[in-house]
Structures are given as structure tokens and as C-alpha cells.
Amino acid sequence: MNGLIGRQILFEPQELLPEAWSKLAAGPLHTFNPGLERSADGNWILAYRVVAADGRRRIGICRLDHDFRIIPGSASPLSDTLVFHQPNTYPAVALEWFADPRLLRLRGRLFIYWNSGWHEPRNHQFLEEIDETTLHPIGKARELVLAGAERRKLEKNWMLFEHAGRTLAVYSVQPHRVLECDLEGAGDIVCREIAAVEWSLPGYPTCHGGLRGGAPPRPADGLLWSFCHTVHDGPEGYDYRAAVYAFRPESPFAPAWVPVRPIQLWNDTLPARRHPRLNPAVGEVIYPCGVQRDGENWVVTWGLNDERCALTELPHAALAAAVAAVDAPP
């Protein structure tokens, strides 16, 4: 075993399936791209994508104990209970297609955010508070809206985080663009760019689009650490790999540690696929969506091949081996 990897866990899709969706177990079942947050009792909450034979995109949510074991009976069909403001002008797909959930705390409260996939004329991202006792949503889903800047057609990888009482988001990694999000009120959440830093990765392998989003950034050692992903050409299609960088918590939120290689989240060869690919253009996928600092370790939750939820413990030394310091201020 690589000395820089601790526990590594693969969750069985059937164990993550809520009872209300039990009939979906009859065919191919994909549960993947899990977000992670601590629960108030010191255990864990996991939210994840569910795709079955009917092709619908759903979000499930469950509880893990302190050893990351699924608590029996805790899985809940979260996307069935999401509520949107009415009337609205969202296309039907935005109300039915739920992808890539991330969990985080804002002002001490538990939230989830997700996107509506890839569709015309553009996709949507939503944020909603979660009742920690029931794992049901509170209120209505609120769209994250970029104001004062041109918005990309495809929005899937904003990385929300909280710092010094402010709700912020990394809009893009390269350039490093940071937004401030206004949570007041009950309508759309207006986000405005407050900083942008150009930076390059001279020591990192060339990949499509540079660094892309992933898990909500988390604080450690006076910096904010961001687990993201890259896309490379592989023998069977696009390969997704995990990377990490760290940025300063004060404006302009400039990168302080930059990646020099991908981070390893699994020992040896990845487990084989069980089903036909959801996206034929994609080869191997390691896609980080959740991360927490737990003592001397990082706990990373990630999606494997658009099929399964995985969890890996990494000592901080594993991150240090994959990054290099930025020598000069931007």
C-alpha cells in the first residue's frame, strides 16, 4: 500500500439506495460523485448522484457513522422533496435533472447545491438548506446567479465556501476568479466577482481546460485547500484526475501552493467498470466532490467512473507531495 494513502472505501450502490427508490435496484444502478459534510453529532452526511435504468438523474442523501459506514435506513430520496419557486421560467430539465451535489455549512447551517446538467440554452445551479434532523430541504431551491460579468454557458463547477462570515465561491480556477454571494432574502442568490488572479502551471501536465472545480475549499494551516479535477486524453476517452491547490484567504485570494502532479486517491489499479458508460466519451473518472480535514488527515469523497461513491483518507503529507509553493506574489 502507498504510505500516503490511509483508508479507502467503495460504497455499494444498493446500500445507498433509499427505500422509496428500491425498485431502481432491478437494473443497472450508478451512485457516484458524493459530497461530504460533518453532522452535528460528530458523524458524517453524504449526498450523491443516483442514475438507474430509467436514465433520470436523482440525488440521494444518507448518514455515515464515525468510521464512514452507512447508517442503515438513513438513505433518503432528497431530489424527490426539492421545491422550486412558482412561477418560474426554468426549462423542464432543470426541475427534473439533479447532478453533482455538494454539501457545506454556511452560517452554521447545512446546505446542498447542485446543477441541472448540460442543456440549452444554459444550465442552472441551485442552493438549498437542509434540515439536519430529517435530511429534508428547508424552504425552496434558490438559483445561483452571476451578476455584472459574462456567464459561461455551462456552469457545473463553482466551489462555494465560507470565510470570515462571508459566503464566497471560486467561479473558475484558472484564472482564479472569486465571487461573493448574497444569501439575504428568499429569491435568486446574486453573486458578484470580487477578485481575479491570472496564474499558470508550468510544472503540471497539459490538460483540457486546465484545473476545473471540485469540492468546496476547506481551511488548514492558514490557507484554503481546494480539491479539483483535470481532464486528460486517455486510451479510452477523456480521463478525469484529482488535483489540489491552496489559496490565500484574503483578497485577491491568490494561489499559494500549486499542483505539480495529480493526487493519488486509490492504490493500484482502479476497480473495473460494472456497467456501460453513461458518457461514451469518458474513460476513467476520479472526481472529487467532498473534503474535510479530520485531525492530521484529509477525508476525500469522490466519484469512480460515474458508477460508485468512494472515500479516501489522506495524510497532509500526501498533499505536500503533489504541490509546490508559489515563490513570488502575483
LINFENZI-V403611 format. One record per run of one state. SS is the DSSP state (~ for helix, > for strand, _ for the rest). FROM is the first residue (numbers start at 1). TO is the last residue. Records with the same first field share a line. If there is no record, write none. Layout:
SS->FROM-TO / FROM-TO
This chain:
_->1-7 / 12-12 / 17-18 / 27-29 / 39-43 / 52-56 / 65-69 / 71-75 / 77-77 / 82-83 / 85-91 / 96-98 / 107-108 / 116-124 / 131-136 / 148-158 / 164-165 / 173-175 / 183-188 / 198-211 / 213-217 / 221-222 / 235-236 / 249-254 / 260-281 / 295-296 / 305-307 / 321-322 / 326-330
>->8-11 / 30-38 / 44-51 / 57-64 / 70-70 / 76-76 / 84-84 / 99-106 / 109-115 / 125-130 / 137-147 / 159-163 / 166-172 / 176-182 / 189-197 / 212-212 / 218-220 / 223-234 / 237-248 / 255-259 / 282-294 / 297-304 / 308-315 / 323-325
~->13-16 / 19-26 / 78-81 / 92-95 / 316-320
